[in-house]
């Protein structure tokens, strides 16, 4: 005989637990303390088992029957309801442990141990702490949907930080890729998102750089620059090597092998934390010889004239450019763009140019495949480039060179 709500309400607690049976294995157990528990009795693999379905009145008679019927369907499908429930609890606990913030911090730790400096790590972590963790941090990473990510990134843009919004999206995407790689996730919700479709974008402000047409005039002004000779030589070597200003300013005499015409910049001084070899043209070697005459025994090639043990400042280089009439038209960093423009237009191989600029391959698969230093090709390129600059400075007719 099936149970009724009236019978359940009339049931009183007794000295021993009492069972009020419904149908198809469902019954209500009334404990001596007065608690009322729904149970479902079933057989699986020839063994009798019990499944708790909640307490009355939180779970009504109708609800208990629905839960019983769902469990019966699992049994019919060859699934043990008790085992399924335990697996679900385990998965839920794992999901709570693998919330977005927890996974993101594992990713941060992994990146810090590879190519990131402490400064970069702290900057990326701060962006996530300030913009992402407050909204997504506690959510299991497997529960996040594309809309959740889009809304967080869009909020950063609306706050007036459009460039930061794009960077944050890339960092969120990297966290999901890390989760998939480590089998914490099977689907990447950022895959279907395209920043251009929900962000307005921003105008990229490139550092001012000389055009190839402006190069002859600039080189002639640099040749007769009457300011500090160390500053003049620093600018000239910057042009001849296409290194970053910070790499040039921190140059140490111990890094140069003038016999092999090679400058070896240690990984700790490079942006991508990878050692960089710079072939030196005869013109670059001549600049170093001039600096050797000016050297007072300092380990730095271009020491600061004001702060002992410190390198020449980038502001000093840019101030010299301004004094030459290039304020707002050229920067020290922009000399790399001049090199890239001239070398590309001359037909040199892009991979050789990019390697000279120390641009590390962002595609990890391609980077692993292509480890070539192109040292011979870059040696040829840098001597050609120095000769080309001489011709531009002197006003000689320049015949475009197409690299083989």
GUTORRO-343215 format. One record per residue (C-alpha): residue in three letters; x, y, z. Coordinates in steps of 0.1 Angstrom, whole numbers, padded with zeros to 4 digits, always signed. Layout:
N
ALAXYZ
...
//
This chain:
404
UNK+0000+0000+0000
UNK+0014+0034-0010
UNK+0023+0060+0016
UNK+0002+0092+0020
UNK+0012+0127+0033
UNK-0013+0122+0061
UNK+0003+0089+0072
UNK+0037+0106+0072
UNK+0025+0136+0093
UNK+0009+0113+0118
UNK+0040+0091+0122
UNK+0055+0096+0158
UNK+0090+0088+0170
UNK+0094+0056+0189
UNK+0121+0039+0209
UNK+0133+0021+0178
UNK+0136+0033+0142
UNK+0104+0027+0123
UNK+0100+0022+0085
UNK+0070+0035+0066
UNK+0070+0017+0032
UNK+0058+0033-0001
UNK+0063+0013-0033
UNK+0091+0001-0056
UNK+0117+0001-0028
UNK+0110+0035-0014
UNK+0104+0039+0024
UNK+0106+0066+0051
UNK+0126+0058+0082
UNK+0115+0076+0114
UNK+0144+0078+0139
UNK+0140+0077+0177
UNK+0150+0113+0177
UNK+0121+0122+0153
UNK+0140+0126+0121
UNK+0124+0113+0089
UNK+0148+0100+0062
UNK+0139+0088+0027
UNK+0156+0056+0017
UNK+0155+0036-0016
UNK+0163-0001-0013
UNK+0175-0018-0045
UNK+0197-0046-0057
UNK+0228-0042-0078
UNK+0252-0070-0088
UNK+0231-0093-0066
UNK+0237-0072-0035
UNK+0210-0053-0016
UNK+0219-0016-0013
UNK+0204+0016+0002
UNK+0204+0051-0012
UNK+0195+0081+0009
UNK+0171+0105-0009
UNK+0169+0133+0016
UNK+0148+0142+0046
UNK+0111+0150+0051
UNK+0096+0176+0049
UNK+0124+0192+0029
UNK+0119+0164+0003
UNK+0082+0158-0001
UNK+0066+0124-0009
UNK+0063+0134-0046
UNK+0099+0145-0047
UNK+0111+0113-0031
UNK+0092+0092-0057
UNK+0109+0112-0085
UNK+0143+0106-0070
UNK+0135+0069-0066
UNK+0124+0066-0102
UNK+0156+0083-0114
UNK+0177+0059-0094
UNK+0157+0029-0108
UNK+0165+0041-0143
UNK+0202+0041-0134
UNK+0199+0006-0122
UNK+0181-0005-0153
UNK+0210+0011-0173
UNK+0236-0008-0154
UNK+0247+0021-0132
UNK+0249+0018-0094
UNK+0232+0049-0080
UNK+0254+0049-0049
UNK+0286+0047-0068
UNK+0274+0074-0093
UNK+0267+0097-0063
UNK+0301+0091-0048
UNK+0317+0099-0081
UNK+0297+0130-0085
UNK+0307+0142-0050
UNK+0343+0135-0058
UNK+0341+0154-0091
UNK+0323+0183-0073
UNK+0351+0185-0047
UNK+0377+0184-0074
UNK+0359+0212-0093
UNK+0358+0234-0062
UNK+0396+0227-0057
UNK+0402+0236-0093
UNK+0385+0269-0093
UNK+0398+0295-0117
UNK+0420+0313-0092
UNK+0437+0280-0081
UNK+0444+0270-0117
UNK+0456+0305-0126
UNK+0481+0305-0097
UNK+0494+0271-0108
UNK+0499+0286-0143
UNK+0516+0317-0128
UNK+0540+0294-0108
UNK+0547+0274-0140
UNK+0555+0306-0160
UNK+0577+0321-0133
UNK+0598+0290-0135
UNK+0604+0293-0172
UNK+0609+0326-0190
UNK+0593+0352-0168
UNK+0612+0376-0145
UNK+0599+0383-0110
UNK+0587+0417-0122
UNK+0567+0403-0151
UNK+0552+0376-0128
UNK+0541+0403-0103
UNK+0526+0424-0130
UNK+0506+0396-0146
UNK+0495+0384-0111
UNK+0483+0419-0102
UNK+0462+0422-0133
UNK+0444+0389-0125
UNK+0440+0398-0088
UNK+0425+0432-0096
UNK+0403+0424-0126
UNK+0396+0386-0128
UNK+0397+0369-0095
UNK+0370+0390-0078
UNK+0345+0378-0104
UNK+0357+0344-0116
UNK+0382+0333-0090
UNK+0360+0310-0069
UNK+0341+0295-0098
UNK+0352+0260-0108
UNK+0371+0264-0140
UNK+0350+0237-0157
UNK+0318+0257-0150
UNK+0329+0290-0167
UNK+0312+0299-0199
UNK+0323+0322-0228
UNK+0299+0349-0216
UNK+0316+0349-0181
UNK+0350+0356-0197
UNK+0336+0381-0222
UNK+0319+0401-0195
UNK+0350+0403-0173
UNK+0372+0415-0202
UNK+0346+0439-0215
UNK+0343+0455-0180
UNK+0380+0463-0181
UNK+0376+0480-0214
UNK+0345+0500-0203
UNK+0366+0512-0173
UNK+0389+0529-0198
UNK+0417+0503-0201
UNK+0412+0489-0236
UNK+0448+0478-0240
UNK+0448+0461-0206
UNK+0415+0444-0215
UNK+0432+0427-0245
UNK+0461+0415-0224
UNK+0439+0401-0197
UNK+0419+0382-0223
UNK+0452+0366-0235
UNK+0461+0357-0199
UNK+0427+0341-0192
UNK+0431+0321-0225
UNK+0465+0310-0214
UNK+0451+0297-0181
UNK+0425+0276-0199
UNK+0452+0262-0222
UNK+0472+0252-0191
UNK+0441+0236-0176
UNK+0435+0215-0208
UNK+0472+0205-0210
UNK+0471+0192-0174
UNK+0438+0174-0179
UNK+0419+0197-0156
UNK+0395+0206-0184
UNK+0383+0192-0217
UNK+0368+0222-0234
UNK+0383+0257-0237
UNK+0355+0283-0234
UNK+0378+0310-0249
UNK+0381+0292-0282
UNK+0350+0307-0296
UNK+0357+0342-0284
UNK+0373+0367-0308
UNK+0384+0400-0290
UNK+0377+0419-0322
UNK+0341+0409-0320
UNK+0334+0422-0285
UNK+0361+0447-0278
UNK+0363+0481-0296
UNK+0400+0479-0299
UNK+0426+0506-0294
UNK+0450+0526-0315
UNK+0485+0512-0311
UNK+0510+0538-0303
UNK+0543+0528-0318
UNK+0576+0543-0307
UNK+0586+0571-0331
UNK+0611+0558-0357
UNK+0630+0572-0386
UNK+0619+0564-0421
UNK+0644+0552-0446
UNK+0641+0585-0464
UNK+0651+0604-0432
UNK+0681+0581-0425
UNK+0707+0600-0446
UNK+0701+0633-0429
UNK+0700+0617-0394
UNK+0733+0599-0401
UNK+0750+0631-0412
UNK+0739+0649-0381
UNK+0751+0620-0359
UNK+0785+0621-0376
UNK+0790+0657-0366
UNK+0772+0655-0332
UNK+0792+0678-0308
UNK+0778+0665-0276
UNK+0792+0639-0252
UNK+0813+0614-0273
UNK+0800+0585-0253
UNK+0764+0594-0261
UNK+0773+0598-0297
UNK+0790+0564-0299
UNK+0762+0548-0280
UNK+0737+0560-0306
UNK+0759+0549-0334
UNK+0764+0514-0320
UNK+0727+0512-0314
UNK+0720+0519-0350
UNK+0747+0495-0362
UNK+0735+0465-0340
UNK+0697+0470-0338
UNK+0698+0458-0302
UNK+0673+0472-0276
UNK+0684+0504-0258
UNK+0685+0486-0225
UNK+0708+0459-0239
UNK+0732+0485-0253
UNK+0732+0507-0222
UNK+0740+0477-0200
UNK+0768+0464-0223
UNK+0798+0450-0205
UNK+0833+0449-0220
UNK+0835+0412-0210
UNK+0806+0405-0234
UNK+0826+0415-0265
UNK+0849+0392-0285
UNK+0865+0416-0309
UNK+0887+0389-0325
UNK+0856+0370-0335
UNK+0836+0402-0341
UNK+0809+0389-0318
UNK+0789+0404-0289
UNK+0774+0378-0266
UNK+0746+0392-0244
UNK+0737+0370-0215
UNK+0702+0356-0210
UNK+0697+0376-0178
UNK+0700+0408-0198
UNK+0676+0398-0226
UNK+0639+0406-0227
UNK+0630+0369-0235
UNK+0657+0355-0211
UNK+0676+0338-0240
UNK+0712+0345-0248
UNK+0717+0366-0279
UNK+0747+0367-0302
UNK+0752+0399-0322
UNK+0776+0399-0351
UNK+0797+0430-0352
UNK+0805+0449-0385
UNK+0838+0466-0390
UNK+0820+0499-0383
UNK+0807+0485-0350
UNK+0842+0474-0340
UNK+0855+0508-0348
UNK+0830+0524-0324
UNK+0841+0500-0296
UNK+0877+0509-0303
UNK+0868+0546-0298
UNK+0850+0538-0266
UNK+0881+0518-0254
UNK+0901+0550-0257
UNK+0875+0568-0235
UNK+0872+0540-0210
UNK+0884+0546-0174
UNK+0884+0510-0164
UNK+0846+0507-0158
UNK+0831+0473-0165
UNK+0803+0491-0185
UNK+0810+0502-0220
UNK+0787+0532-0216
UNK+0787+0542-0179
UNK+0767+0571-0166
UNK+0788+0603-0162
UNK+0768+0611-0131
UNK+0761+0579-0112
UNK+0791+0556-0107
UNK+0784+0519-0115
UNK+0752+0528-0134
UNK+0748+0527-0172
UNK+0739+0556-0194
UNK+0702+0564-0192
UNK+0678+0559-0221
UNK+0666+0595-0215
UNK+0702+0606-0223
UNK+0700+0589-0257
UNK+0665+0604-0264
UNK+0676+0638-0253
UNK+0705+0637-0277
UNK+0680+0628-0305
UNK+0659+0658-0295
UNK+0690+0680-0296
UNK+0696+0668-0331
UNK+0661+0679-0341
UNK+0643+0646-0338
UNK+0621+0651-0308
UNK+0589+0633-0314
UNK+0602+0619-0347
UNK+0627+0593-0335
UNK+0635+0574-0303
UNK+0664+0552-0293
UNK+0642+0521-0295
UNK+0630+0532-0330
UNK+0664+0524-0344
UNK+0654+0488-0345
UNK+0625+0497-0368
UNK+0648+0515-0392
UNK+0670+0483-0394
UNK+0640+0461-0399
UNK+0626+0483-0427
UNK+0658+0486-0446
UNK+0667+0449-0443
UNK+0632+0437-0452
UNK+0630+0460-0482
UNK+0664+0447-0494
UNK+0650+0412-0494
UNK+0668+0395-0466
UNK+0651+0364-0451
UNK+0625+0374-0425
UNK+0637+0347-0401
UNK+0672+0361-0402
UNK+0660+0396-0395
UNK+0638+0385-0367
UNK+0667+0365-0351
UNK+0689+0396-0353
UNK+0662+0415-0335
UNK+0660+0388-0308
UNK+0623+0383-0315
UNK+0616+0349-0300
UNK+0591+0327-0319
UNK+0557+0328-0300
UNK+0546+0295-0316
UNK+0561+0270-0293
UNK+0559+0242-0318
UNK+0577+0262-0345
UNK+0602+0275-0320
UNK+0611+0239-0310
UNK+0615+0230-0347
UNK+0635+0261-0356
UNK+0664+0266-0333
UNK+0688+0280-0360
UNK+0709+0310-0350
UNK+0715+0320-0386
UNK+0749+0334-0374
UNK+0766+0333-0408
UNK+0736+0349-0425
UNK+0733+0376-0398
UNK+0770+0383-0400
UNK+0766+0390-0437
UNK+0734+0410-0431
UNK+0750+0433-0404
UNK+0781+0441-0425
UNK+0758+0448-0455
UNK+0737+0470-0433
UNK+0766+0490-0419
UNK+0779+0496-0454
UNK+0745+0506-0466
UNK+0743+0532-0437
UNK+0777+0546-0448
UNK+0764+0550-0483
UNK+0732+0567-0471
UNK+0752+0591-0449
UNK+0777+0599-0477
UNK+0750+0604-0503
UNK+0763+0577-0526
UNK+0739+0561-0551
UNK+0724+0530-0535
UNK+0715+0501-0557
UNK+0689+0479-0539
UNK+0703+0446-0529
UNK+0681+0415-0531
UNK+0694+0388-0508
UNK+0696+0353-0523
//
